Amino acid sequence: MDYHGSSVDHVQSQASGVEKVSSGWHKPTHSRSSSTASSRHSRLVCTIYLNLTGENMQDANTPGICEGYWMKRRKWPLKGWHKRYFVLDKGILRYSKNQHDFSKGKMHGALDVSLAVMSVNKKARRIDLDAGDILYHMKVSHCIVAMASRKYRASLSKAPPKLNTIKNTGRRAILPAVCPDNSHVGLMTILYNNIGKDLSRVSMPAALNEPVCLLQRLCEELEYSDLLDTANHTDDPYQRMVYIAAFAISGYATAQYRNRYKPFNPVLGETFECIREDRGFRYISEQVSHHPPISACHAESDNFNFWQDQRWKNKFWGKSLEIMPTGMVNVTLKKYGEHYEWNKVVTCIHNVLSQQRYLEHYGEVIIRNLKSSVCTCKITFVKVYGSKNEVQGQVLDETGNVVHRFGGFWHEGIFCDTLPNPQCIWKPNPQPKNYMLYYGFSRFAIEMNELTPDLKPLLPPTDTRLRPDQRLLEEGKIEETDKKKDEVEENQREWRKILAKRGEEHIPRFFRKTLDAAGREVWLYNGTYWKIRENPGFVNVKNLELW
């Protein structure tokens, strides 16, 4: 009996329907022979049972036989849990030590669920059944949970290698210099002096940085934009949602090898553009606010539009560093006119004071189609049972029934076994040679900060590629980077002081602040960047001087 962890989330929608008839959950006055009550309760238990374990029920209206291993709390006064084999048939729940004993009729106990008060503990993945003289506490076994991980990993390993559809565009495949050794940096002193503070306001030594900024990190989420292209050519709305979900997960893959360094914080007014003819999109981003720090971006292609404004809150808790994004990610598919929206999960860097750091993402992502209620998607970045980097998800229809299940690992790939042709939906691109010598960058990240002679005159002077301290770090000049970084930050402070004396506020150039349909403050692209770039060109207009 396989378990798909996110399917437990469907219990909540099922439980909401159960609550409408909650009076039936208490001891009824009718006799045990009431087939109607037994059938109804059997269906309820079976539905919850199957959603907790991830099994499929062929006919949701007719209670079938549900069977499998669960953990059962030992009878009082004994403590602990043991694994038992349960069978639910026609409203009667029976259990034995194992399946072999059950087949021989060696029962350890039985319960008529129509006479029981039932409660579902979603967080603990547990069902409690109380019939007065009999009390069962049952929960999903750790080994059952592990089965889902092994199943998805096995499916991913058998999936054929991803075909390289990205043509060689002649972009660079290596950085000018290897990353610096930052083991000597007194990170402990820096962090302990700022426990509980927002670390976006704390200046860090250059040796702790990588030669990209947060505006470029947002662009890295488009490395697998081909998933959006596929979604835009998928007619089935439920399968379309699976590809949207895979894209939402793929944006976290780059973090697997990026826990030793942090990106540069953009200064107010800093911009970054990225034109990828090979991938069919163009991207623009801008730092629109300094306190709180807000980065806004927008990308467009023939198949989709992509935008978000991210506000990060960083908290240091002694041994770990939490990064909590609060903005929403938005995608529209041009063929169907659909608008998808989802949140991001928490990222936590553990053992931040040592060189044995590791990173995990945890939380729940909800994807909604704002133009249609035909389906939604729930993705859980697992934080239980030691499941490293595990992701599980469901596509739900309007009534809350599971249409598709998928799972895998955000650094290895996603497999969906409920499609007409079960397949690996996404696998990350292989890392370049000697990637750990170059900040753990992917090939896409290595290309991000490249500045070619033909591109330089087309960029505004606020573009990240022209930021001197970041360029010096990329060239391996650490001491010069620290000096120039201090100059850039001091220039930023002086500029803000001048604005404050004048009673003025900085007005972002390419994004405007507004409210979305939910009343949340958002930053949207105003449509001017590419027009100015084409005519008259940034060299012919007035620009900010940031460095």
C-alpha positions as CSV (number, residue, x, y, z in Angstrom):
1,M,0.0,0.0,0.0
2,D,1.9,3.0,-1.2
3,Y,1.7,6.4,0.4
4,H,1.8,9.7,-1.3
5,G,2.3,12.3,1.4
6,S,0.5,15.2,-0.1
7,S,-2.6,13.2,-0.4
8,V,-3.1,13.6,3.3
9,D,-4.0,17.2,2.5
10,H,-7.1,16.0,0.8
11,V,-8.3,14.7,4.1
12,Q,-9.1,18.3,5.0
13,S,-11.5,18.7,2.1
14,Q,-13.1,15.3,2.9
15,A,-13.3,16.1,6.6
16,S,-15.2,19.3,5.8
17,G,-17.8,17.2,4.1
18,V,-17.9,14.9,7.1
19,E,-18.5,17.8,9.5
20,K,-21.8,18.5,7.8
21,V,-23.0,15.1,9.1
22,S,-21.0,15.2,12.3
23,S,-23.9,14.0,14.3
24,G,-23.6,10.6,12.6
25,W,-20.1,10.3,14.1
26,H,-21.4,10.0,17.6
27,K,-22.9,6.8,19.0
28,P,-26.2,6.2,17.3
29,T,-29.2,4.8,19.0
30,H,-30.0,2.3,16.3
31,S,-28.7,-1.3,16.4
32,R,-25.6,-2.8,14.8
33,S,-27.7,-4.2,12.1
34,S,-28.3,-0.8,10.5
35,S,-26.7,-1.3,7.1
36,T,-27.2,2.3,6.0
37,A,-25.2,3.7,8.9
38,S,-22.6,1.0,8.5
39,S,-22.3,1.7,4.8
40,R,-22.1,5.5,5.4
41,H,-19.4,5.2,8.1
42,S,-17.5,2.6,6.1
43,R,-17.4,5.0,3.2
44,L,-16.1,7.8,5.4
45,V,-13.4,5.7,7.0
46,C,-12.5,4.2,3.6
47,T,-12.2,7.6,2.0
48,I,-10.0,9.0,4.7
49,Y,-8.1,5.8,5.0
50,L,-7.3,5.9,1.3
51,N,-6.3,9.5,1.2
52,L,-4.0,9.0,4.2
53,T,-2.3,6.1,2.4
54,G,-2.5,7.4,-1.1
55,E,-4.3,4.3,-2.5
56,N,-6.9,4.7,-5.2
57,M,-10.6,3.7,-4.7
58,Q,-12.3,2.5,-7.9
59,D,-15.8,3.4,-6.8
60,A,-16.0,6.2,-4.2
61,N,-19.8,5.7,-3.8
62,T,-19.6,2.0,-3.0
63,P,-17.4,1.1,0.0
64,G,-14.8,-1.4,-1.1
65,I,-12.3,-3.4,0.8
66,C,-9.5,-1.3,2.2
67,E,-6.5,-3.1,3.5
68,G,-2.9,-2.5,4.4
69,Y,-0.4,-2.0,7.2
70,W,-0.8,0.7,9.7
71,M,0.8,1.6,13.0
72,K,-1.6,0.9,16.0
73,R,-1.1,2.2,19.5
74,R,-0.5,-0.6,21.9
75,K,-3.3,-1.4,24.4
76,W,-3.1,0.3,27.8
77,P,-1.0,0.1,30.0
78,L,1.6,-0.7,27.3
79,K,3.2,2.2,25.5
80,G,4.4,2.6,22.0
81,W,3.2,1.6,18.5
82,H,3.3,-1.6,16.5
83,K,2.6,-2.5,12.9
84,R,-0.6,-4.3,12.2
85,Y,-2.5,-5.4,9.1
86,F,-6.0,-3.8,8.9
87,V,-8.9,-4.7,6.7
88,L,-12.0,-2.5,6.4
89,D,-14.9,-4.4,4.8
90,K,-18.7,-3.5,4.9
91,G,-18.2,-1.2,7.9
92,I,-16.3,-3.6,10.0
93,L,-12.6,-2.9,10.7
94,R,-10.5,-6.0,11.6
95,Y,-6.8,-6.4,12.2
96,S,-4.2,-9.1,12.6
97,K,-0.4,-9.1,13.2
98,N,0.2,-9.6,9.5
99,Q,-1.4,-10.5,6.2
100,H,-0.6,-14.1,6.6
101,D,-2.4,-14.3,10.0
102,F,-5.4,-12.5,8.6
103,S,-5.7,-15.0,5.7
104,K,-5.8,-17.8,8.3
105,G,-8.5,-16.0,10.3
106,K,-6.2,-15.1,13.3
107,M,-7.8,-11.8,14.3
108,H,-6.6,-9.5,17.1
109,G,-9.7,-7.4,17.1
110,A,-12.7,-6.0,15.2
111,L,-14.7,-2.8,15.4
112,D,-18.0,-1.7,13.8
113,V,-17.2,1.8,12.6
114,S,-20.9,2.9,12.6
115,L,-20.7,2.7,16.4
116,A,-17.6,4.7,16.8
117,V,-16.7,8.4,17.3
118,M,-14.1,9.2,14.7
119,S,-11.5,12.0,14.6
120,V,-8.8,12.7,12.0
121,N,-5.4,14.2,13.0
122,K,-4.1,15.5,9.8
123,K,-0.8,16.7,11.1
124,A,0.0,13.3,12.8
125,R,-1.6,11.3,9.9
126,R,-3.7,9.5,12.4
127,I,-7.3,8.2,12.7
128,D,-8.9,7.7,16.2
129,L,-11.9,5.4,16.5
130,D,-13.7,5.4,19.9
131,A,-16.6,2.9,20.3
132,G,-16.8,3.3,24.1
133,D,-15.4,-0.1,25.1
134,I,-13.0,-0.2,22.2
135,L,-10.5,2.5,21.2
136,Y,-8.2,2.4,18.2
137,H,-5.4,4.9,17.5
138,M,-4.0,4.3,14.0
139,K,-1.4,6.2,12.0
140,V,0.6,5.9,8.8
141,S,3.8,3.9,9.3
142,H,7.1,5.5,8.7
143,C,8.0,2.6,6.4
144,I,4.9,3.3,4.4
145,V,6.0,6.9,4.0
146,A,9.4,5.8,2.9
147,M,7.8,3.6,0.2
148,A,6.6,6.7,-1.6
149,S,10.1,8.2,-1.6
150,R,11.6,4.9,-2.9
151,K,8.9,4.6,-5.5
152,Y,9.4,8.0,-7.0
153,R,13.2,7.8,-6.8
154,A,13.0,4.4,-8.6
155,S,10.7,5.9,-11.3
156,L,13.0,8.9,-11.8
157,S,16.1,6.7,-12.1
158,K,14.4,4.6,-14.8
159,A,13.3,7.7,-16.7
160,P,15.4,8.3,-19.9
161,P,17.9,11.2,-19.7
162,K,16.4,14.5,-20.6
163,L,17.1,15.5,-24.2
164,N,19.1,18.7,-24.5
165,T,16.8,20.9,-26.5
166,I,18.8,24.0,-25.8
167,K,21.1,24.8,-28.6
168,N,24.7,25.9,-28.1
169,T,24.5,29.7,-28.4
170,G,28.2,30.3,-27.9
171,R,27.8,31.7,-24.4
172,R,30.5,31.1,-21.8
173,A,30.7,27.8,-20.0
174,I,33.1,28.8,-17.2
175,L,33.6,31.8,-14.9
176,P,36.8,33.9,-15.1
177,A,38.0,32.8,-11.6
178,V,37.2,30.1,-9.1
179,C,35.3,30.9,-6.0
180,P,37.2,32.1,-2.9
181,D,37.8,30.2,0.3
182,N,35.6,31.8,2.9
183,S,36.3,29.4,5.8
184,H,38.4,32.1,7.5
185,V,35.5,34.6,7.6
186,G,34.3,35.2,11.2
187,L,30.7,34.4,10.3
188,M,29.9,33.5,13.9
189,T,30.7,36.9,15.2
190,I,28.7,38.6,12.4
191,L,25.6,36.5,12.9
192,Y,25.6,36.4,16.7
193,N,25.7,40.2,16.7
194,N,22.6,40.2,14.6
195,I,20.5,37.4,16.1
196,G,16.8,38.0,15.3
197,K,17.5,40.9,12.9
198,D,16.7,41.2,9.2
199,L,20.0,40.2,7.6
200,S,19.2,42.0,4.4
201,R,20.3,45.2,6.3
202,V,23.6,43.7,7.5
203,S,26.7,44.3,5.3
204,M,28.6,41.1,4.7
205,P,32.3,40.5,3.6
206,A,32.6,40.0,-0.1
207,A,34.1,36.6,0.4
208,L,30.6,35.4,1.4
209,N,29.0,36.5,-1.8
210,E,28.6,34.9,-5.2
211,P,28.9,37.0,-8.4
212,V,25.1,37.3,-9.0
213,C,22.5,39.4,-7.3
214,L,19.0,38.6,-6.2
215,L,17.6,40.1,-9.5
216,Q,19.5,37.4,-11.3
217,R,18.5,34.7,-8.9
218,L,14.9,35.5,-9.8
219,C,15.8,35.0,-13.5
220,E,17.3,31.6,-12.7
221,E,13.7,30.4,-11.9
222,L,13.2,30.6,-15.7
223,E,15.8,28.0,-16.5
224,Y,13.1,25.4,-17.1
225,S,10.7,27.7,-18.9
226,D,10.1,24.9,-21.4
227,L,7.7,23.5,-18.8
228,L,5.5,26.6,-19.4
229,D,5.8,26.2,-23.1
230,T,4.6,22.6,-22.8
231,A,1.8,23.7,-20.5
232,N,0.7,26.3,-23.1
233,H,0.3,23.4,-25.6
234,T,-1.5,21.0,-23.3
235,D,-5.3,20.9,-23.8
236,D,-6.3,19.0,-20.7
237,P,-6.6,21.5,-17.8
238,Y,-5.5,18.9,-15.1
239,Q,-2.4,17.9,-17.0
240,R,-1.7,21.5,-17.7
241,M,-1.7,22.1,-14.0
242,V,0.9,19.3,-13.5
243,Y,3.3,21.2,-15.8
244,I,2.7,24.4,-14.0
245,A,3.4,22.6,-10.7
246,A,6.6,21.1,-12.1
247,F,7.8,24.6,-13.1
248,A,7.0,26.0,-9.6
249,I,9.2,23.2,-8.1
250,S,12.0,23.5,-10.7
251,G,12.9,27.0,-9.5
252,Y,14.3,25.5,-6.3
253,A,16.7,23.1,-8.0
254,T,19.5,25.6,-8.3
255,A,19.7,25.9,-4.5
256,Q,21.1,22.3,-4.1
257,Y,24.7,23.4,-4.6
258,R,24.4,27.1,-3.5
259,N,24.6,27.0,0.3
260,R,28.2,28.3,0.7
261,Y,27.7,31.8,-0.7
262,K,24.9,34.4,-0.8
263,P,23.9,36.6,-3.8
264,F,24.5,40.4,-3.7
265,N,21.7,42.5,-2.4
266,P,20.6,44.9,-5.3
267,V,20.8,48.6,-4.5
268,L,17.7,50.7,-5.0
269,G,17.2,51.3,-8.8
270,E,19.4,48.5,-9.9
271,T,18.1,46.6,-13.0
272,F,18.9,43.4,-14.9
273,E,17.8,42.3,-18.3
274,C,18.1,38.8,-19.9
275,I,17.2,38.0,-23.5
276,R,17.3,34.3,-24.4
277,E,16.4,33.7,-28.0
278,D,17.3,30.1,-27.5
279,R,14.6,29.8,-24.8
280,G,12.2,32.2,-26.4
281,F,11.8,34.7,-23.6
282,R,13.1,38.1,-22.5
283,Y,13.2,39.3,-18.9
284,I,13.5,42.6,-17.0
285,S,13.8,43.2,-13.2
286,E,14.3,46.1,-10.9
287,Q,15.0,46.8,-7.2
288,V,11.9,48.9,-6.5
289,S,12.3,49.3,-2.7
290,H,15.2,49.3,-0.3
291,H,13.4,49.1,3.1
292,P,11.7,46.7,2.9
293,P,13.8,45.2,0.1
294,I,11.5,44.4,-2.9
295,S,12.7,42.9,-6.2
296,A,10.2,43.0,-9.1
297,C,10.6,41.1,-12.4
298,H,8.7,40.4,-15.6
299,A,9.3,38.0,-18.4
300,E,7.4,37.4,-21.7
301,S,7.4,35.0,-24.5
302,D,5.1,33.8,-27.3
303,N,3.7,31.2,-24.9
304,F,3.6,32.9,-21.4
305,N,4.0,35.9,-19.2
306,F,5.8,35.5,-15.9
307,W,6.1,38.1,-13.1
308,Q,6.6,38.4,-9.4
309,D,7.7,40.8,-6.7
310,Q,9.6,39.2,-3.9
311,R,10.0,40.5,-0.4
312,W,12.5,38.4,1.7
313,K,12.7,38.3,5.4
314,N,15.8,36.7,6.9
315,K,16.1,35.5,10.4
316,F,19.1,34.0,12.2
317,W,18.2,31.5,15.0
318,G,21.6,30.6,16.3
319,K,22.4,27.6,14.1
320,S,20.1,28.1,11.2
321,L,19.1,30.9,8.8
322,E,15.5,31.2,7.6
323,I,14.6,33.0,4.3
324,M,10.9,33.7,4.1
325,P,9.6,35.1,0.8
326,T,6.2,36.8,1.0
327,G,5.4,37.7,-2.6
328,M,3.3,35.7,-5.1
329,V,4.5,34.2,-8.4
330,N,2.3,34.8,-11.4
331,V,2.1,33.0,-14.8
332,T,-0.3,33.6,-17.7
333,L,-0.7,31.1,-20.6
334,K,-1.4,33.0,-23.8
335,K,-3.2,30.2,-25.7
336,Y,-5.8,29.7,-22.9
337,G,-5.9,33.1,-21.3
338,E,-5.3,31.5,-17.9
339,H,-3.7,33.2,-14.9
340,Y,-1.9,31.0,-12.4
341,E,-0.8,32.3,-9.0
342,W,1.2,30.6,-6.2
343,N,3.2,31.3,-3.1
344,K,6.8,30.3,-2.2
345,V,8.0,28.1,0.7
346,V,10.5,28.8,3.4
347,T,14.2,28.1,2.7
348,C,16.4,27.2,5.7
349,I,20.2,26.9,5.8
350,H,21.2,24.6,8.6
351,N,24.6,24.5,10.3
352,V,25.2,28.0,9.0
353,L,28.2,28.6,11.3
354,S,30.1,25.6,9.9
355,Q,31.4,24.5,6.5
356,Q,28.9,21.5,6.6
357,R,25.9,23.6,5.7
358,Y,22.9,22.1,4.1
359,L,19.7,23.6,2.8
360,E,16.1,22.6,2.9
361,H,12.8,24.0,1.7
362,Y,9.6,23.3,3.6
363,G,6.0,24.4,3.6
364,E,3.0,24.1,1.3
365,V,2.5,25.8,-2.1
366,I,-1.0,26.4,-3.4
367,I,-1.5,27.0,-7.1
368,R,-4.7,28.6,-8.2
369,N,-6.0,29.3,-11.7
370,L,-7.6,32.8,-11.2
371,K,-9.5,32.5,-14.4
372,S,-11.1,29.1,-13.7
373,S,-12.0,27.0,-10.7
374,V,-11.8,23.7,-12.6
375,C,-8.7,22.7,-10.6
376,T,-6.2,23.7,-8.0
377,C,-2.9,22.2,-6.9
378,K,-1.2,21.5,-3.6
379,I,2.5,20.9,-3.3
380,T,4.1,19.9,-0.1
381,F,7.9,20.3,0.5
382,V,8.2,17.6,3.0
383,K,9.8,18.3,6.4
384,V,9.0,15.0,8.2
385,Y,10.5,11.6,8.6
386,G,13.9,12.7,7.3
387,S,12.8,12.8,3.7
388,K,15.5,14.9,2.2
389,N,14.4,17.3,-0.5
390,E,11.1,15.3,-1.0
391,V,8.2,17.0,-2.8
392,Q,4.7,15.6,-3.1
393,G,1.7,17.1,-4.9
394,Q,-1.9,16.7,-6.0
395,V,-4.1,18.3,-8.6
396,L,-7.6,18.6,-7.2
397,D,-10.9,19.1,-9.1
398,E,-13.6,21.6,-8.1
399,T,-15.1,19.1,-5.5
400,G,-11.7,18.4,-3.9
401,N,-11.2,15.0,-5.5
402,V,-7.6,14.0,-6.5
403,V,-7.2,13.9,-10.3
404,H,-3.4,13.6,-10.4
405,R,-0.7,12.8,-7.9
406,F,3.0,13.5,-8.5
407,G,6.1,13.5,-6.4
408,G,9.9,13.3,-6.3
409,F,12.7,15.5,-5.2
410,W,13.3,19.2,-5.9
411,H,16.9,18.4,-6.8
412,E,16.3,15.2,-8.8
413,G,13.0,15.5,-10.7
414,I,9.3,15.0,-10.6
415,F,7.4,11.9,-11.7
416,C,3.6,11.7,-12.3
417,D,2.1,8.2,-12.3
418,T,-1.5,9.2,-12.8
419,L,-1.1,10.6,-16.3
420,P,-2.4,8.4,-19.2
421,N,1.3,7.7,-19.9
422,P,3.1,7.8,-16.5
423,Q,6.3,9.8,-17.0
424,C,9.0,12.0,-15.5
425,I,7.7,15.5,-15.9
426,W,10.9,17.3,-15.1
427,K,14.6,16.5,-14.4
428,P,17.2,19.2,-13.7
429,N,20.0,19.8,-16.2
430,P,23.3,18.1,-15.4
431,Q,25.8,20.3,-13.6
432,P,28.8,21.6,-15.6
433,K,32.3,20.2,-15.0
434,N,34.0,21.3,-11.8
435,Y,30.8,23.2,-10.8
436,M,31.8,23.3,-7.1
437,L,34.9,25.4,-8.0
438,Y,32.5,27.9,-9.5
439,Y,30.1,28.6,-6.6
440,G,28.0,25.5,-7.5
441,F,26.5,27.4,-10.5
442,S,24.5,25.7,-13.2
443,R,25.3,26.4,-16.8
444,F,22.4,28.9,-16.9
445,A,23.8,30.7,-13.9
446,I,27.3,30.9,-15.3
447,E,25.9,32.6,-18.4
448,M,23.9,35.1,-16.3
449,N,26.5,37.8,-15.6
450,E,28.3,37.5,-19.0
451,L,29.0,40.9,-20.6
452,T,29.8,40.8,-24.3
453,P,31.1,43.8,-26.2
454,D,28.0,44.0,-28.4
455,L,25.7,43.9,-25.4
456,K,27.3,46.6,-23.2
457,P,26.2,49.7,-25.2
458,L,22.6,48.5,-25.2
459,L,22.3,48.2,-21.4
460,P,21.3,51.0,-19.0
461,P,24.1,51.9,-16.6
462,T,22.0,50.5,-13.8
463,D,22.3,46.9,-15.1
464,T,23.8,44.4,-12.7
465,R,26.4,43.4,-15.3
466,L,27.9,46.8,-14.9
467,R,28.1,46.7,-11.1
468,P,31.8,47.1,-10.3
469,D,32.0,45.1,-7.0
470,Q,30.2,42.1,-8.4
471,R,32.4,42.1,-11.5
472,L,35.5,42.3,-9.4
473,L,34.3,39.3,-7.4
474,E,33.7,37.3,-10.5
475,E,37.3,38.0,-11.5
476,G,38.5,36.7,-8.2
477,K,39.8,40.1,-6.8
478,I,38.5,39.8,-3.3
479,E,40.2,42.8,-1.6
480,E,39.2,45.2,-4.4
481,T,35.7,43.8,-4.2
482,D,35.4,44.7,-0.5
483,K,36.6,48.3,-1.1
484,K,34.3,48.8,-4.1
485,K,31.3,47.1,-2.3
486,D,31.7,49.6,0.6
487,E,31.8,52.5,-1.9
488,V,28.6,51.3,-3.7
489,E,26.8,50.9,-0.4
490,E,28.0,54.3,0.9
491,N,26.8,56.0,-2.4
492,Q,23.4,54.4,-1.9
493,R,23.2,55.7,1.7
494,E,24.2,59.3,0.6
495,W,21.7,59.3,-2.2
496,R,18.8,58.2,0.1
497,K,19.8,61.0,2.5
498,I,19.6,63.6,-0.3
499,L,16.2,62.3,-1.2
500,A,15.1,62.5,2.4
501,K,16.2,66.1,2.8
502,R,14.3,67.0,-0.3
503,G,11.2,65.2,1.0
504,E,11.3,63.0,-2.1
505,E,10.9,59.3,-2.6
506,H,12.5,57.2,-5.2
507,I,10.2,56.3,-8.1
508,P,10.9,53.0,-9.8
509,R,11.5,53.4,-13.5
510,F,10.0,50.3,-15.0
511,F,7.5,49.0,-12.5
512,R,4.5,50.6,-10.9
513,K,2.8,49.8,-7.5
514,T,-0.8,48.8,-7.5
515,L,-3.2,46.4,-5.8
516,D,-4.2,43.0,-7.1
517,A,-7.6,41.4,-7.0
518,A,-7.0,40.3,-3.4
519,G,-6.1,43.8,-2.3
520,R,-2.4,43.0,-1.9
521,E,0.3,45.5,-2.9
522,V,2.1,44.3,-6.0
523,W,4.6,45.8,-8.5
524,L,3.8,45.3,-12.2
525,Y,5.8,46.0,-15.2
526,N,4.9,49.3,-16.9
527,G,5.9,48.3,-20.4
528,T,8.6,51.0,-21.0
529,Y,11.9,49.1,-20.7
530,W,12.0,47.4,-24.1
531,K,10.6,50.5,-25.8
532,I,13.3,52.7,-24.5
533,R,16.0,50.1,-25.2
534,E,14.9,50.0,-28.9
535,N,14.3,53.7,-29.4
536,P,16.0,56.1,-28.4
537,G,18.3,53.7,-26.5
538,F,19.5,54.1,-22.9
539,V,22.7,56.0,-24.0
540,N,20.4,58.8,-25.2
541,V,18.3,59.3,-22.1
542,K,19.0,60.3,-18.5
543,N,19.8,57.4,-16.2
544,L,20.6,56.9,-12.5
545,E,24.2,56.8,-11.4
546,L,24.4,54.0,-8.8
547,W,28.1,53.3,-8.8
